Amino acid sequence: MAEVAAQVPLRAICELLGVPEQDRQRVLELTNEAMLGEGDGDGGGAGRATRIAQSEILLYYTRLAAQRRAAPGDDVISLLVGGGLTEEEVLLNCYNLIIGGDETARLAMAGGVLALATYGEQWARLRADPELDGTAVEEILRWTTPAAHVGRIATRDAELAGRRIAAGDVLALWTASANRDEAVFDEPDRFDVGRRPNRHLTFGYGPHFCLGAQLARAESAALLAELRASVRAIEVTGPVTWLPTNFINGIGSLPVALT
């Protein structure tokens, strides 16, 4: 998680946003705290450290955006500040990119490595056939489903599986459940690097489709290609810990030996 999975998406996003090299580790630390910090313990939502981290991220991009206004470059922040957006819109876009583009991608990568270590026959199959990289990435995204659920408001009355939904109802849509729907996926609890079709909803759907979907796919494919080229066997060498949250589905620690 720390030495590989955290570094790939962070470096890609920071490169796109033009974050200086010396700031990137701190950006990762703030992102972790903003996404996964503990609550206050009284049901009141985010804890003090989490709120501070969220504020520090916004302050950091406020300074970076000001620098880009004075001296534009070829990064995404320069495009945003030159695109007629308000300062608030620039900041929230930056925040969305760094939070959404870092945490979920690294959780998918780590979960994918654990799956390949657990299901050795699938790892052998992938190593023998580089053409499976694309389907393997999609299966890892389905299998891990880093964003376990999303909130939506019904815009009209509807009925789903015999349950009535009224316009205005607030709904929790469990992506993790949808990605194991036996009506859609053949043997949904089987990890299959060659699965076709694979109509998972990990990136959402329609107007809410993830802005960074193609980047996440490219990062995951690059990691798989490097593993195939360099690694014969993947062995889990210690306890695997999971994040203590029902929103982000993923691994906190994954010690492995790569042969």
N, C-alpha and C positions, 0 to 999 in steps of 0.2 A: 504493500500500500504506500509506504513512504518512499522507497527507493526507485520504484518503477511506475506503478499506476498513477501516483500523484504527479509525477513529473511530466508525463507525455501531454495530457490535456492542458495542464497549467502553462507549459512552455508554448504550446500552440496558441492558446488564447492570449497570453501576454505578448506574443510576437505580433498577433493581429492588432492588439490594442496599442502596441508600442510602449509597453511597460518596461522600464530599464531593468537590465539583468540584476542589479544589486537590490531591487525592490521585490523580486518575484517570490522569494521564500516568505517574506512578510505578507504578501498578498495571499499566499496559500494558507498561512496561519489564520489570517482574518476570515478567509472564506470558510474554513473549517468551523470556526467559532460562530460565525453568522448563521450557518446552516444547521449545525449539530450541537450548539451550546445547550446547557441544561436550563430548564425553566426555573421560575421562582419557587416552585414547590407548593403553591397554593392555588394552582389552576389559573393563574393570572397571565399565562403566556410566557413569552421569552424572558429569560433572566437578564440580569444587569449586564453581565459580560457579553451576552449575545447582542444586546442593544448597542453596547459600546462598539463592538466589532462592526455591526452594520453601519453605524455612524462613521467609523473610521474609514471604511471602504468608500463611502460617499464623499468624505472629505478628501481622500486621496485622489479620487477622480475629478473632484472640483479643481484641485491644483494642476492635475495633468491636462485637463481640458483648457485651462487658462494658458498653459504653456503652448498648447497646440494652436490656440487662437493667435498667439503672438508669433509662432514659428511653425506653420503647418508642415506635416510630413506626409508619408504615403500609408499611414496606418488608419485603422477604423475610426479612432477618435477624431482625427483630422477630417475625415469624411463627414462625421456626425456634426462637428462644430461648423463645418462649411455648408451644411445642407439645409439651413434655415430652421433648425430645431431650436426650441427654447433651452435654456441652461438645465432646467429640470428634466426635460426629455433626454438630453445628452447623458446626464448622470444616471437616470433610471435605465437607459439602454446599456450603459457600461456595467451597471450593477447586475442587470439581467444576464448579460453575456458571461461575466466572470463567475457568477453563482451557478447558472444553468449549464455553462459549458465546461466547468471544472469538475464539480462534485459527481454528477451523474455519470459522466464518461469514465472517470476512474473507478467508480463502483462497478460499472459494467465490465471493465477490463479485468479487475481483480476477480469478480465473480466468474468470468469466463475462464480464467486460469485455474480456479478451483474446480470448475466443472470438467475441464480437460484433464486435471490431475485425478479426479474422482472416476471419470469414465475413460480409462486408458485406451479402450478399443476405439473411441472416437478421436483421441489424440493420434493414435497410429493411423487411422483413416485419413485424418487431415494432413499428416506429414507425408503420406504417400500420394496425395492428390492436391496440388496447389490450387486447382480450379475450384476447390471447395471453400476458399477463403471468403468469398462473398456470402454464401449461404451460412457459413459458420458464424460470421459477424451477426447476421440477422437472428440466428438461433441464440447466440449469447445475449443479444438485446432482449429477446423474448424471455429467455430463461431467468435473467437477472432482474428485469423490470425495476430499475433503480428508483423511479418515482412511483410509489406503490398506489397512490390514489390522487385524484384531483377533485376540486369542488366546482360545481356548476349550478346554475339556476335555470329551471325549466321555463322556456319562453311560451309554452302552450300546454294545454291538457294533453295527456298521453296515457297509454297503457303499455306496460312492459311485463311480459311473463305473468299476466294475470293481476299485476299490481297497478293501481291507479296512481298517476302522477299528475298533480295539479299545477297549472301555470303559477310561477312564483315559488314553487317548492325548491328548497336548497338540497342538493343531492351530493353524496360522496360517490364518485365513480371509481371503483377499484380496478385499476389497470392490471394489477397483479392477478386478479381473478380472471379478467377478460383474456389475458395471455395464456391461461390454462383452460380455456373453454372447450370442453369435449365436443361441443357442437361445431366447432371451427377447426380444431387441431386434432389430427390423428395421434392417439397416444400422447396427450399433452404433458404427461409427467416423465416422458422419455427425452433425454438430451440427444439431439440428432443434428450433427453438423451439416448434413445434406438435406435438411427439411425443406420441402417444396410442396405446396405454396406455404408461405409463412406470413400471414396477414396480422402480425402483432400490432399492438397499439402503444408500444413503448414511447413513441414520439408524439402521441396524441393523434388528432384527426381534424380535418377541415381547417377552419380559420385558426384553430389553436395548434396546428402542427408545428413541431419544434423548429425554431429558426436555425439551430446548429446541427440538424440531423445529419447532413452530409459530412460535416466536419467530424462528428463523433464516429461515423462509419469509417472515414478515412484513417482516423487515429487508431481505431480498433484493428482495421485491416493491416496497418503498418506494424502494429505490435505482433499480430499473428504471423505475418511474413518473417519478422525477425526471429520469433520463437522457432518457426519451422526451420529456418536456416542455421540456427545456432544450438538448438536444444534437442536432445534425444528423449530424455525422460524428465518428468516433473513430479517431484515428491513433496508432499506436505510434511514439514518437519516439527510442527508444534501445534499448540491449540489455535483454532480459528475463532476469533471473536467477532461478534456482530454488533452493529450500531444499535443503541437503545432508543429506537424511535420507530413509530409505525408509519411515518411519512416517507422517509428515505430508506429503501431496502438495500442493505449492503453490508460489506465486511469492514470491520475496524482494523483487524490485523490478520495477515496471511503469510506466515513464514514458510518459505519453500526452498528446496534445493533443486537447481537446474543442472542436469548432467549433459 
